[in-house]
């Protein structure tokens, strides 16, 4: 098993849906970029709670 870091961007899924319907602009998304630890084989994404809660991010990301 190997590990490495990858920069990923987390976005609020409700903001994405609102933008699809023209309610908000993409520039208004609540999002954050983090340096995530990745293990091989990848299983689950874990983030610190305050980071996700402060931006209204989904608690669990789809695989």
HELIX and SHEET records of a PDB file:
HELIX    1   1 UNK A   13  UNK A   20  1                                   8    
HELIX    2   2 UNK A   26  UNK A   28  5                                   3    
HELIX    3   3 UNK A   49  UNK A   53  1                                   5    
SHEET    1   A 2 UNK A   3  UNK A  11  0                                        
SHEET    2   A 2 UNK A  31  UNK A  39 -1                                        
END                                                                             
